[in-house]
Each structure stands twice: as C-alpha cells, then as structure tokens.
Amino acid sequence: MSNIVLDIRDLKTVFESHKGVVTALDGVNLTMRHNETLGIVGESGCGKTVLALSIMRLVPSPPGRIAAGEILLDGRNLLALPEREMRALRGNEISMIFQEPMNSLNPVLTVGDQLTEAIRLHEKISSGASVDRAKEMLRLVGIPSPDERLKNYPHQLSGGMRQRVMIAMALSCSPRVMLADEPTTALDVTIQAQILDLMTHLKEEKGTSILLITHDLGVIAEAAQSVAVMYTGKVVETAPVDSLFARPLHPYTKGLMASTPTEENRGTRLSAIPGTVPPLYDLPPGCTFQDRCPFVMDICRSTSPDFTNVTPDHQVRCWRYT
C-alpha cells in the first residue's frame, strides 16, 4: 500500500439537470502507484473528464457536485480538505493538462507570465529565479530558444508547442500526480508520438505518476502500464496493459478492440459496436451495456454486476465471469 500514490474509493459525482439528477461517476474505484501511467479509456461521455475534474475538485458547482466517496493522495482525503489547502495542492502536488491547450492558456498573457506565475505561487521564489525555472522547463519539454518563447503569446505557437507549454506548466513544481486529459487529441501523428515519448521520459526523470485519459487504445498501448475501461460513469474492466490487450474480457472492451485498426486487421472492415451510449439520465436497470452486448443474458437486464477478480490483477464487471 505504501507504493500507492492516488487511491479513489466509491467516487460518485452527479449533475442537476432539467431532466433530473445525472450520475456522471457511479462508484468509481481506482488506485495509481508511484511512477506509473494509468490509462483511462472509453467513448465520449463515459465520465473520463469528469473523473479528472473530480480529482482536482474542479467540478463546476452548480450544477455538479461530488456526492460520495474518497480521493486519497498519499493518504490525505482531498474531498475533506478546506478549499484553501486544496488550492495549495493544485499545480504543486497534483496538476492537470487540460484537453485543449488553446482554451487552457490565457490568450492575453505571455507564455513566460503564465509559467512564472504558477512557479512563484507554490515555490515562493524570486522573480528572476522563477524565470530561470521557466526556461529550464521549456528546455526540458523540447522547446527551442526558450528565452524567445517566454515572450510569445499562445496564438504564436503551434498546437504541439502549446501542448508542450502545458506539460511544462504541469511539471514545473514536480507534482506527485499529473492528470493528462486527451493530451494528443488535436495533434498530428508525428507530434502525438513526440508528446507521448516526452511524457514517458519526464515521468521517469521526475518520478511523477500520470493519469492518462484518452479514447485511443493505441495511445494506451504506447504509454500506459495499467488501464481502466469506463462506460456510463463506471469502471467496467481494469488490468495491466499487456493483459488487457492479450485477453480483453468485458464485451465493451472487446468491441473497442475490434473497432481499432491494427496490423492483424489491416485490409479488413472494422467492426463497430452497435447502438449508442444510453443517456445518463435514463439508464436501464441492470448492466448499462445490455442493449449493445452480443452476450446479453436475462440477469443482465435486471441486476448490475459487481467487479470480479478473474486473475489477481485483472478485474471485470460482467455476469459472464461471476
């Protein structure tokens, strides 16, 4: 247990809507170990981003709120901390790379202003020392001519450069945990590979644990050691990456695998998961994947399955394995 950095227990996050209470996270349990990259994968709307915002305690309220559960960072329950203490932790011990850097970076402040502000807030160092640290971080993430880049505004940088600035900002205070929400979505394949390599290198160098949120199984295979598959606000399967790709268990995971281009299915028509994700305000009783599942049984339509340990490190939420 001493190796566990982040421990999420029975996390439930809800949103008020005109159609009633929507449960965006429903009893999520996850653990992340020191110097590990944990991948979170699933379709849009499955709760991946809400999970990251809940960990950071940035769920917009109203309409959202964390209704139950615990989020333990090195044994401290983040949900029990006063807001002042939580602000001190954000960007210092736990940081986040948001999904779209152009929307996350302030367009009217230079890169240097934004980097040094974050450093001075947590490190309590002089202005000159914070500028030196900012230059060091830009070099670390592979941005050339850091003296000039510090003077640039976000719109003067390419998408890949902006993403590197976000990573530099997230790592500037050597956090214990970094949350990366779709860090490569808007980038071309070459830059995507560079960013993933950079994150892996920095993880090894800084000892930071990374929660990597994506809908791309290729990104998971490239960068993660463990993976959790989410569907309609629940974790339906967790495993080491090698185990998941060698033997996916949940029908949803199998569907994701079958719809992903690989060397094995090159030249063949990819399979699609039938149907659509049910709306969170109108989920069916029982397993929420029932209407899209080729293996559905009567019990699936009435009772939600619990997690089953198929092997000591491979768990699945499916009646086929109970």
PyMOL commands that set and color helices and strands:
alter all, ss='L'
color gray80, all
select helices_A, chain A and resi 48-55+78-80+83-89+101-104+111-123+127-140+146-149+154-156+159-171+189-206+217-223+241-246+251-258+280-282+290-292+298-301+319-321
alter helices_A, ss='H'
color red, helices_A
select strands_A, chain A and resi 4-17+20-33+37-41+64-73+76-77+94-97+177-181+209-214+226-231+234-240+308-311+314-316
alter strands_A, ss='S'
color yellow, strands_A
deselect
rebuild
show_as cartoon
